[in-house]
């Protein structure tokens, strides 16, 4: 076995380790300078669509929701314009479905006003024909803050009998991790036929990231029930998960834990609920007001919501359960301000704040505790994922689509939330080690790093191509089973976000 530093292109925050399979042992990886210009993975959001029109037929225009993914790679940058390659387009629309694949370019910039220009060459299979179609954008403004994309494109080589329009509403999302308010029985995905508890951390890809028991046992709690709920969650550097449970519990190592305490899977109380609220000087200050949403800033400031309204003597006002608060003693956003770009019929009501993710750009994705009727969008459910920019990111049942719940509820709720995205600042290189195990025919990978989540990639040669070996993980270890017998040598690298 050898550890070698090879000159190759690496993702941001990656390190390379080569495993020459000559026998058991332990080696530490050599860090390598990360390359830049890595593609960002984008996911289409809930308001994207494909429109199929026949200008001379008189038939109704067919508009279908469009879902899928693509990647965006920077290929040129100057003081006026940034140019991107749009690659690996994989869209589906409608139940037929329409299948859309292809490539293109995106240019953003301008001397006077910032404008987008997107050109796509797509192949569209509508179930009957398979056509090469060319598109350019019909919208000339940027309505969503970068790195979000919302652009409508018209087909430039359409015919009198068929012409397409696409709306590409997208965000740089690799995965969405969340918990539900109500448990369900999965009939698809990696948890087929298994019950998913309301305290389990799950993914839109159909995976269970962490069982609730993995979280509460990490703080020394051993309740008789298998699930204590998961009300809030954030990922910190080094793969640390901070979270709050849905119930009070006694810990054999930490003593009494309140459901409003912010806990850590490193076995500690990250913040007591009373400490989160200390700067507000609440009345009474000893109460546990619960914890529903949480976001820990790199500065140490924590933004959060509570479950129970409470009076603040410092601000001489009531803190509502739908307000976004800060440990600095300020109300970052009232519930009404969070929903200012929506149009609820009752603008004075507090709809709660259950889940939260803050983008580096400042845009907030969140869910409310209770749903409301929007005068433009119609019914908004408590489990729908919303943006403070005024759009529905995903409906609740879309988030759960990969699980195909057996239960027929219209809304399972949305409690905890974390987005895996390339838009987060790159983590520095980490230390990667490997240990082979002949008896289990495996290579055990462990690492230390400042990433929040990780993914192991593998290749047969130093120059690749590297392919994902593990799913995206919050852990600091992964076992490559079968590594000793299936590959003469393996090159590993670690991606971290």
C-alpha positions in Angstrom: 0.0 0.0 0.0 1.2 3.5 -0.7 0.1 7.1 -0.1 1.0 9.3 -3.1 0.4 12.8 -4.1 -0.8 12.9 -7.7 -1.3 16.0 -9.7 -5.0 15.8 -10.7 -8.1 18.0 -10.7 -9.9 17.9 -7.4 -13.1 19.3 -6.1 -13.1 22.1 -3.6 -12.1 20.8 -0.2 -11.0 17.5 -1.5 -8.0 15.3 -0.8 -6.6 12.3 -2.7 -5.6 9.0 -1.3 -4.4 6.0 -3.4 -4.9 2.5 -2.2 -2.6 0.0 -3.8 -4.1 -3.2 -2.6 -1.1 -5.1 -1.3 -2.2 -5.9 2.2 -3.8 -4.6 5.4 -2.6 -1.4 7.0 -3.1 2.2 7.7 -2.1 5.3 5.7 -2.7 9.0 5.9 -3.6 11.0 2.8 -1.5 13.8 1.5 -3.4 17.1 1.1 -3.6 18.6 -2.4 -4.3 22.1 -3.7 -8.0 22.1 -4.7 -8.9 23.1 -8.2 -11.4 25.8 -8.9 -14.3 26.0 -11.4 -16.1 22.9 -10.3 -19.6 22.5 -11.6 -22.5 23.3 -9.3 -25.4 20.9 -9.1 -28.8 22.5 -9.7 -32.3 21.2 -9.0 -35.5 22.4 -10.6 -38.0 23.8 -8.1 -41.7 23.6 -7.7 -42.7 26.3 -10.1 -40.8 25.1 -13.2 -42.8 23.9 -16.1 -42.9 22.7 -19.8 -45.5 24.2 -22.1 -46.4 22.3 -25.3 -48.4 24.5 -27.7 -49.8 24.1 -31.2 -50.3 27.5 -32.7 -52.7 26.4 -35.5 -54.4 23.4 -33.9 -56.8 25.2 -31.6 -56.1 22.6 -28.9 -55.6 23.7 -25.4 -52.0 24.5 -24.5 -50.5 21.7 -22.4 -48.6 22.9 -19.4 -46.9 20.4 -17.1 -44.7 20.7 -14.0 -41.1 20.0 -14.9 -38.6 18.4 -12.5 -35.0 17.4 -12.9 -31.5 18.6 -12.6 -28.5 20.1 -14.4 -25.0 21.4 -13.6 -23.6 24.9 -14.0 -19.9 25.4 -14.7 -18.1 28.7 -14.9 -16.2 29.0 -18.2 -15.4 32.7 -18.4 -15.5 35.8 -16.2 -14.7 39.4 -16.9 -15.7 42.8 -15.4 -18.9 42.8 -17.5 -20.1 39.2 -17.9 -19.9 35.8 -16.3 -20.3 32.8 -18.7 -21.4 29.4 -17.6 -21.8 26.0 -19.3 -25.2 24.4 -18.7 -24.5 20.7 -18.7 -26.1 17.3 -18.0 -29.6 18.5 -18.4 -32.0 15.8 -17.2 -35.7 17.0 -17.0 -39.0 15.2 -17.0 -42.4 16.8 -17.4 -45.9 15.5 -16.9 -47.1 11.9 -16.5 -46.4 10.9 -20.1 -43.6 12.0 -19.4 -41.8 14.4 -21.7 -38.0 13.8 -21.4 -35.6 16.7 -21.9 -31.9 16.3 -22.2 -29.1 18.6 -23.6 -26.6 21.3 -23.0 -26.3 25.1 -23.3 -24.8 28.3 -22.0 -25.8 31.0 -19.6 -24.4 34.5 -19.6 -25.1 37.0 -16.8 -24.0 40.6 -16.8 -24.3 43.9 -18.6 -23.0 47.5 -18.7 -26.2 49.2 -17.5 -28.5 46.5 -16.0 -27.7 42.9 -15.1 -29.5 40.7 -17.6 -29.3 36.9 -18.3 -28.9 35.3 -21.7 -29.4 31.5 -21.9 -29.1 29.4 -25.0 -30.0 25.7 -24.9 -29.8 22.8 -27.4 -32.2 20.2 -26.1 -33.6 16.9 -27.3 -37.3 16.6 -26.3 -39.0 13.2 -26.4 -42.7 13.7 -26.0 -43.5 9.9 -26.1 -44.3 10.1 -29.9 -41.5 12.1 -31.4 -37.9 12.9 -30.5 -36.9 16.4 -31.6 -33.8 18.6 -31.4 -35.1 21.9 -30.1 -33.2 25.3 -29.7 -34.2 27.7 -26.9 -33.3 31.2 -25.8 -34.7 33.2 -22.9 -37.8 35.4 -23.3 -37.3 37.0 -19.8 -34.8 39.8 -19.6 -34.7 40.5 -15.9 -33.3 38.6 -12.9 -36.1 38.3 -10.3 -34.5 35.9 -7.8 -31.2 36.7 -6.1 -28.2 34.7 -7.3 -27.5 31.8 -7.1 -31.2 31.1 -7.7 -32.3 30.9 -11.4 -35.7 31.8 -12.7 -35.8 32.1 -16.5 -38.4 31.4 -19.2 -37.2 30.2 -22.6 -39.0 30.0 -25.9 -38.2 27.5 -28.7 -36.6 29.2 -31.7 -37.1 26.4 -34.2 -40.7 25.5 -33.3 -43.3 24.6 -36.0 -46.9 25.6 -36.6 -48.0 22.4 -35.0 -45.7 22.3 -32.0 -43.7 24.8 -30.1 -42.3 24.5 -26.6 -41.8 27.0 -23.7 -39.7 26.1 -20.7 -39.6 27.8 -17.3 -36.4 26.9 -15.5 -36.8 27.8 -11.8 -33.8 26.2 -10.0 -31.5 26.4 -7.0 -28.0 24.9 -6.4 -29.2 21.9 -4.5 -27.5 18.5 -4.2 -29.8 17.2 -1.5 -32.5 18.3 1.0 -32.4 16.8 4.5 -35.5 17.3 6.7 -37.8 15.7 9.2 -41.6 15.5 9.2 -44.1 16.2 11.9 -46.0 13.0 11.2 -44.3 9.6 10.6 -45.2 7.5 7.6 -44.6 4.1 6.0 -42.3 4.2 3.0 -43.2 2.0 0.1 -40.2 3.1 -2.1 -36.6 4.3 -1.8 -34.0 2.7 0.4 -36.5 2.4 3.3 -39.1 0.4 1.3 -41.7 -1.1 3.7 -40.1 0.6 6.7 -41.7 3.1 9.0 -40.1 6.5 9.0 -40.5 8.3 12.3 -41.2 12.0 12.7 -37.8 12.3 14.4 -35.8 10.7 11.7 -33.6 12.9 9.5 -34.4 11.9 5.9 -33.5 13.0 2.4 -35.4 13.9 -0.8 -33.4 11.1 -2.4 -35.3 8.5 -0.3 -32.6 7.9 2.3 -32.7 7.9 6.1 -29.7 10.1 7.0 -30.0 9.5 10.8 -32.5 7.6 12.8 -33.9 9.6 15.7 -32.3 7.0 18.1 -28.9 7.9 16.6 -29.4 11.4 17.7 -30.8 10.9 21.2 -28.4 8.2 22.1 -25.5 10.5 21.2 -26.4 12.6 24.2 -26.9 9.7 26.5 -30.7 9.4 26.4 -32.3 6.0 26.3 -36.1 6.4 26.2 -38.6 3.6 26.0 -40.1 5.1 22.9 -38.2 4.7 19.5 -38.8 8.4 18.5 -38.6 11.7 20.4 -39.2 13.9 17.4 -36.8 16.3 15.7 -37.8 19.9 15.9 -34.7 21.7 14.8 -31.3 20.9 13.1 -28.2 22.4 11.7 -24.9 21.1 10.4 -21.7 22.5 11.8 -18.0 22.2 10.7 -16.5 18.8 11.3 -19.8 17.0 10.7 -21.3 18.1 14.0 -25.1 17.9 14.1 -26.9 20.3 16.5 -30.5 19.5 17.1 -33.5 19.7 19.4 -35.8 16.9 20.3 -39.6 17.0 20.5 -39.7 15.9 24.2 -37.9 16.4 27.5 -35.7 13.5 28.3 -33.2 12.5 31.0 -29.6 11.8 29.9 -27.4 9.4 31.7 -24.4 11.7 31.0 -25.9 15.2 30.9 -28.9 15.0 33.2 -32.3 16.5 32.4 -32.6 17.7 28.8 -35.4 20.1 27.7 -37.1 19.9 24.3 -36.0 23.5 23.7 -32.3 22.8 24.3 -29.9 22.7 21.4 -28.0 19.5 21.6 -25.0 18.1 19.8 -24.3 14.6 18.4 -20.8 15.1 20.0 -22.5 14.4 23.3 -22.9 17.9 24.7 -25.5 20.5 25.3 -24.7 23.1 22.6 -27.0 25.7 24.2 -29.6 25.6 26.9 -32.9 27.1 25.8 -32.6 29.7 28.5 -29.2 30.7 27.1 -30.6 31.2 23.6 -33.2 33.7 25.1 -31.0 35.3 27.7 -30.4 38.6 25.8 -34.2 39.1 25.5 -34.7 38.9 29.3 -37.9 36.9 29.0 -40.5 36.7 31.7 -40.2 34.3 33.4 -36.6 33.6 32.4 -36.6 30.0 33.7 -39.1 28.6 31.4 -38.3 26.4 28.4 -40.0 28.0 25.4 -39.1 25.2 23.0 -37.0 25.4 19.8 -38.5 25.0 16.3 -36.0 26.4 13.8 -32.3 27.0 14.1 -29.4 28.4 12.1 -25.9 28.7 13.6 -23.8 31.4 12.0 -20.0 31.1 11.7 -19.7 34.1 14.0 -21.3 32.1 16.8 -24.6 33.9 16.6 -27.6 31.6 16.6 -30.9 32.4 14.9 -33.9 30.4 16.0 -37.6 30.3 16.6 -39.5 29.2 19.8 -42.6 27.2 20.2 -44.4 29.4 22.9 -45.0 33.1 22.8 -43.1 34.9 25.6 -42.7 38.5 26.7 -39.3 40.2 26.4 -38.5 42.8 29.0 -35.4 43.9 27.0 -37.5 44.8 23.9 -40.8 45.5 25.8 -42.7 43.3 23.3 -44.0 39.8 22.9 -41.8 37.3 21.0 -44.0 35.2 18.8 -43.5 31.6 17.9 -43.3 32.5 14.2 -40.6 35.2 14.6 -37.0 34.6 13.7 -34.9 35.5 16.7 -31.2 36.0 17.4 -29.1 35.3 20.4 -28.0 38.9 20.1 -31.4 39.8 21.5 -33.0 41.0 18.3 -36.0 40.0 16.2 -34.4 39.2 12.8 -37.7 38.9 11.1 -41.2 38.9 12.4 -43.5 36.2 11.1 -45.3 38.9 9.0 -42.0 40.0 7.5 -41.1 36.4 6.6 -44.3 36.2 4.7 -44.3 39.7 3.3 -43.9 38.4 -0.3 -46.8 36.1 0.1 -50.5 37.1 0.2 -52.2 35.4 3.2 -55.8 36.3 3.6 -55.2 37.1 7.3 -52.0 39.2 7.3 -52.1 39.7 11.1 -52.0 36.0 12.0 -48.8 34.3 13.2 -48.4 31.0 11.3 -45.4 29.8 13.2 -41.8 29.0 12.0 -41.0 25.3 12.0 -38.0 24.8 9.7 -35.3 27.2 8.4 -32.3 27.3 6.0 -30.4 30.5 5.4 -28.6 30.8 2.0 -25.3 32.6 1.8 -27.1 35.2 -0.4 -29.5 36.0 2.5 -32.5 34.2 1.0 -34.4 32.2 3.6 -36.2 28.9 3.0 -38.6 27.9 5.7 -41.9 26.2 6.7 -44.7 27.4 8.8 -46.4 25.6 11.6 -49.9 26.0 10.2 -50.9 26.5 6.6 -52.7 29.5 5.2 -54.7 30.6 2.1 -52.7 32.7 -0.3 -54.7 35.0 -2.5 -52.3 34.3 -5.4 -50.9 30.8 -4.8 -54.0 29.2 -3.2 -53.6 26.9 -0.3 -50.2 26.8 1.4 -49.7 23.8 3.7 -47.7 23.8 6.9 -45.3 21.2 5.4 -44.6 23.1 2.2 -41.1 24.5 1.8 -41.3 28.3 1.2 -38.9 31.1 0.2 -39.0 34.5 1.7 -38.9 35.7 -1.9 -42.5 34.7 -2.2 -42.5 31.3 -4.0 -43.2 27.7 -3.0 -39.9 25.8 -3.3 -41.5 22.4 -3.0 -44.8 21.1 -1.9 -44.7 18.8 1.1 -45.6 15.7 -0.9 -43.0 16.5 -3.5 -40.3 16.4 -0.8 -41.6 12.9 0.2 -42.0 11.7 -3.4 -39.0 9.3 -3.3 -40.5 7.5 -0.2 -44.0 7.1 -1.7 -45.7 7.2 1.7 -48.4 4.5 2.1 -50.5 7.0 4.1 -52.7 9.4 2.1 -52.2 12.6 4.2 -52.1 15.8 2.2 -49.3 17.1 4.5 -46.8 15.4 6.7 -45.3 18.6 8.1 -41.8 19.9 7.9 -39.8 20.4 11.1 -36.0 20.2 10.6 -34.2 21.4 7.4 -30.7 21.4 5.9 -29.7 22.0 2.3 -26.6 20.4 0.8 -25.4 23.0 -1.8 -22.3 24.0 -3.7 -23.1 27.6 -2.9 -21.6 27.2 0.6 -18.0 28.4 1.0 -15.5 25.6 0.3 -14.0 23.9 3.4 -10.3 23.6 3.7 -8.5 20.3 2.8 -9.0 17.5 5.3 -7.0 14.6 6.5 -8.0 11.2 5.1 -6.8 7.8 6.3 -7.5 4.3 5.1 -7.3 0.9 6.8 -7.9 -2.4 5.0 -9.6 -5.4 6.5 -9.0 -8.7 4.7 -11.6 -10.6 6.6 -14.4 -8.2 5.5 -12.9 -7.5 2.0 -13.2 -3.8 2.7 -11.3 -0.5 2.9 -12.3 1.6 5.9 -12.0 5.3 5.2 -11.9 7.9 8.0 -11.2 11.6 7.9 -11.0 14.8 9.8 -12.1 18.1 8.2 -14.1 21.3 8.5 -16.7 20.3 6.1 -20.3 20.0 7.3 -21.1 17.0 5.1 -18.9 14.7 3.0 -18.8 12.3 0.1 -16.2 9.7 -0.9 -15.3 9.4 -4.6 -13.3 6.6 -6.2 -11.4 6.0 -9.4 -9.1 3.3 -10.8 -6.4 5.9 -11.9 -5.2 9.1 -10.4 -6.6 11.1 -13.3 -10.1 9.6 -12.9 -12.8 9.7 -13.8 -13.9 9.8 -10.2 -17.3 8.6 -9.4 -19.3 9.0 -6.1 -18.8 6.0 -4.0 -20.7 7.0 -0.9 -23.9 9.0 -0.5 -23.5 12.5 1.0 -22.9 11.9 4.7 -22.7 13.8 7.9 -20.2 11.2 9.2 -16.4 11.0 9.4 -16.1 7.4 8.1 -17.2 5.2 5.3 -16.6 1.5 4.5 -15.8 0.5 0.9 -17.0 -3.2 1.0 -15.5 -5.4 -1.7 -12.6 -3.0 -2.3 -9.9 -5.7 -1.9 -11.3 -8.2 -4.4 -12.9 -6.0 -7.1 -10.1 -3.5 -7.8 -6.4 -3.9 -8.3 -5.9 -0.4 -6.9 -8.2 2.4 -5.9 -7.8 6.2 -5.8 -10.1 7.9 -3.3 -10.8 11.5 -2.8 -13.1 13.3 -0.4 -15.5 16.0 -1.2 -16.8 18.2 1.5 -19.4 21.0 1.7 
